[in-house]
């Protein structure tokens, strides 16, 4: 069964309680909150549960973020469908969850807080979730101030600092993943311009290891979201290439 089928098909009910589980229950027509204590704690030992949680969070938060500027555009919906490779036979169920979540942009914080707990200790997975939302936000060609505010608040709930949020914004809005240069490749790499060549190389290698799709999938990112990871990897590679050429690093 694909990750999409698991969300509405019943497996997800044993992965989550809390606000995400309640929303799934509202869409599916029966309660999903079956885990002791509401199921809002970490699920680090259950990869299937992590993948369902990641996917549900993508749907819910992307829908609410898209609504943040007052309307959900066709470009945003199409970007969501295209990026996440939703099978035709699951489109209706995923659409029902998306529609339920996008009724308004308010009240997204409990969902973000639950995800922060579910993926406690897995910042790279949370970065990929942020990357997915940035992808949806830029689909209509502009990052609306309300969308930016939504993304910043979600990032802070996930435990990222303001500096780390700006780094993610540069990666996903600066065009590096699409072959464009940025004025600050060091920000993408999380470095100061004065960092030595050795530090630059070590940091780059570390980022490549941490952000490799296989590593992220092992931590709970479903295979269906591989394009999200590849986009970020492209941005990291482009930033390093830019620094490498400027410094003539060998």
Secondary structure, DSSP 8 states (H G I E B T S, - for coil): --HHHHHHHSGGGGT--HHHHHHHHHHHTS----SGGGG-S--TT-HHHHHHHHHHHHHHHHHHHHGGGS---HHHHHHHHHHTT--GGGHHHHHHHHHHHTT-STT-HHHHHHHHHHTTT-HHHHHHHHHHHHHHHTTTS---HHHHHHHHHHHHHTT--HHHHHHHHHHHHSSGGGT---S-HHHHHT--TT--HHHHHHHHHHHHHHH-HHHHHHHT--GGGHHHHHHHHHHHHHHHHHHHHHHT--
